[in-house]
Amino acid sequence: MGVSADKLRLLRRQAGTAVPEPKAAPPVASTPVPVTAAPPSANEPVFAWIEREVRHKPAQGTPSALPVPAIEPRRRGTDMDALRRLIGLRERAIPAAAAPVRRASARDRHLPGEEIAPGLHLVEAFLPQAIPAQPLSLAFARREDAVAPADLLFFDTETTGLAGGTGTRAFMIGAADWHQDAERGPGLRIRQLLMATMAAEAAMLDTFRGWLAPGTVLSSYNGRCYDAPLLKTRYRLSRRGDPLSALDHVDLLFPTRRRYRGTWENCRLATIERQLLQIVREDDLPGSQAPAAWLHYLRGGDAIDLRRVLAHNHQDVLTLAQLMLRLVAAEAQEASCQ
């Protein structure tokens, strides 16, 4: 390499070009050895170790020191807030039916009443009151006959859906009738059947059949178009005879509409309760939420809302009995004024 360089310089001199002599390398300044921080211990946070190591580096004014960018510790609170936001977005994206159900304790899953068959609960209540002494005229329903109070059975169902059809079933049947109890005397008896499992449907249908007699007169609120057809379908699908078709049925919805249409905003049962019967429900669970409450219980959730469904159904059949008496009295008063 040295020979080639000498030849090159000689050729350049001959050509008249000055070649500068190579400069000697500048003396190397002595560089102070930086103090190296000890490696992090097992229990020391990594960010604290980085800060300690940076503090042991030479100052920026030292000629041989290279600028070391300060490492800002990560803001863990900000990361946790972002993670919570992501979790919240995911939970809102999951439909309620697909969301996991927290397993409830035995106390939270308690259902009132007596388990009369596997998965079937019977809840009974008795309200002491006088039984109407005379047959109730059905003139308010544009009928010329009358019905004995003891023959009436007010009923209402809570179902797995509001659309009806063969895929919809009743998971609760409530019924009220005037009954002379041997120990408690006369009063309104309220009985409710609640399915705690899907397999209890047959037992529920058989039990409800036992509450019916050939002379029973059914009474409901829109039950002629919804509750009764649904129960008839369930009896047929379970290969049981239909006990409802042969019975008389007084639906209170239609005479209520004829008398009070235009008086209030609508003729829903809750509106009639509030405006006509002066009944105000407290902590009532709307009937539209009953399917979700029952499904929540079946999936292992608590029975809090399902107990509210029982209270809602209890008030429904109680209201039917009171509404029947009010319609009979209003028709009689109107007839006496003519």
Helices and strands as residue ranges (DSSP letters): H 2-15, H 46-55, H 76-93, E 114-117, E 120-128, E 136-137, G 139-141, E 146-147, G 149-151, E 152-159, E 170-181, E 185-195, G 198-200, H 201-210, E 217-220, H 227-237, E 248-251, H 253-260, H 269-275, G 287-289, H 290-298, H 304-337
